[in-house]
Amino acid sequence: VRSCSPGRARRTNASRHAYLVARFGDIYAQERLDAETLLRTYISDMEMVQRIIYIAAVESFHAAKMAYRHFKMRVRKTLSLGHSGPESLEDTVLDYIVRHEDLYDVQASVNEVIRSMNMNPKISFPPETDFIVISSLIRELCRVAFSMQTLIPPLDIAFGLDGELFNETKYRRSFDSDFTAPLVAYHVWPALIENDTVIVKGEAVTKR
């Protein structure tokens, strides 16, 4: 007899939400700094290093969300053939994805991120090496971003634009900022949002 209780994804939503928000913070505090240290051995310009890491984060979320959409479509197509309730097909699909997140081809997303970064005109790398050196950071960001899509509601990162008006609710100023400057020169780390509300501030550099 099937239970009418909410599916696994809904039952574990709060605990997974807490874990993923904390993990996003850990990546900012640890893996980001490790990547920064590594990049500084190739690039002396700190602004370029920070731009590379920020763009890696943005591209990782983009690649993981695309991968999640495709994964979900495949799962829905397969499960719809034999679905009979009582849970909705949507809940059954979500439960399957939460149970089988290890089937996510994270390496394909990492490759996609590196491809996108290679074409980005805002960042450059010395010709003797490439963005693959920070693939461990990219891999962790893709994993977290993919898992965040299974939450109800899903989590995402805020859209940031060079030259935008600095927003205290979205960002902290980095220590080397001009604290009187009203505009963002560039972003260091994206803000995390839920339903368009910032739940973890990002970091930005303000300069005149």
Steps between C-alpha positions, in 0.01 A plus 500: 500500500645838401533763769326836450772683697706762314784363291864482607589829328236698691569326833873574480467846342583701816807295592632497142439877477703560820782273382526658153496859628778406745693322225478809277652697789774240544593520132529879534718465811720209390497384136476857369810603696685184390419586137609861559837384639546263206415765242740749659788269400407568134346849513635798696190718444268438799203657323534250213528211748180608676316555172597148387363346820176700486440405136578136586225515765247660263577254218486204742146591606397549138645162389355313801151649448505399133618149592224475764232600248615234254535237775151577630346476151657156449381377842146636445480330159608165648285510816186629325470164320418312822388772740181427697513722813401581770787754482492734203731418211693818582564385860597151381748650252648724771531206743684298234745784430570555873569126542718478188695827493814291448377442142563869423789518253688774682809466277294595194394819683862574600604468135213731397603761757864497384385532137286803589781659699741459210262708285436772760659831390521634860755244617828370364759244599870464423536287184711233673210384722118509512190515719514125567729583795191611698284205392463377860331832595281481189405138578389587856301801379325289233410231755354752743317691225348176365383393848352846561266442205336212692389734781147640525542782403838461326793725588690710247760775484423867445580658165791745532617765257820707501412863564171425678401701805641332813222327692555448875241221515672300224873554562769571753779731385840332476767636733686681217188688384450874502224504762366834374465382137138438397567262207624140475830481309485119490362204698699259717222253592130473409213549744275198562128560450174322574187631327689823413593554867868505596575232762882515480680822404759498224813712486580790269774760448395864481732760350473852364 
